[in-house]
């Protein structure tokens, strides 16, 4: 949580809506230095690929597909935040057939 707060203050917090294919690793995976190089003034052109490789090396996110429980958690968070942009992001990354699963 602190890393995200510092990243937000520094302007390098990953912009989730720009990386829908990395939704699961960014929301439920390990924070790596490269995850803070996806956006901001010091972003790296190959950061998405590097971050995906780092997540794979950690072995804690076996695929980019969200699990039903994670979909439910994201939907609950979107409702609690009341943030239209985040709600749209969650709707975009959650598979339509599984929207109600795990809620």
N, C-alpha and C positions, 0 to 999 in steps of 0.2 A: 504494500500500500504506500509506503514511504517513497519507494522508487518511482511509482506512478505520480505521486504528488510533486516530487522534484522534477520529473520529466515534464509535467504540465507547466510548472513554473519556468522551466528553461525553454519551453516551446518545442520539445522533441517527443511529446507523447504520441504514440502511434495513432494515426487517424484511421479508426476502424473501418469507416465507410470506404476508404480507398483500398482496403485489403480484405474483401469478403472471403477470398479463398484461404485466408489465414485466420478466420474467425475463431476456430477452436483453439489453435495454439496461442493466439493472443489473449483470449479470454480465460482459458483453462490450462495453459501450458506454462513452461518456465519463462521467466523474464531473463533475457540474455542481453548483453550489450548491443547486439545487432538489432534487437527489437526496438531500440531507441534511435536507430539510424534509418528507419523507414520513412520518417517525416522530419521536417525541420531544416534548419540551415546547414546542418552537417550530414544530411541524408546521403546514403550511398546508393549508387545505381543498382548494385547487385544485392542490396540488403534483403529483399524478399526471398531470394534463393538461399542466401547465407543463413537467414533466420530459419527457414524450413529445414535446412541441413542440420543446424544446431539442435532444433527440437527433435529431429529424428535421432540424433546421437544421444540425447537424454533418455529416449525410450519411453517417455511418459505419455506421449500423444501418438498412438499408433497410426492414426489417419486424421485427415482434416474433416471427416464427417462427424457432425455433432451427434452425441448420444441422446436418446430420448430424455433422460434426466437433465442433461445440460440445456436442451431446448426449453424444458420447463423452467429451469433456473433463469435463463435469459428472458423468458416471457414474464416471469414474476418480477424480475429486476426492472424490465421496461415499464410494467404497470406501476411499480413503486416509485420510479423516477418521475413519471409523468412528462418525460422529455420526448417530444414528437420525433425529433431526428433519430434518437436512439431506438424508439419504437419502430420506425421505418427500417432501420438497420437490422433489427432482430427479425422483422417480417421478411426481409430480403435474404437473410442467411439461414433461416429455418425452413427446411423442406415443407412444402404445403401439405403433403399427406400426413406429416407428423406434428403439425402445429398443436393439436390438442393433447398429444401424448406427453405424459410427465408433468402436466400443468397442475 
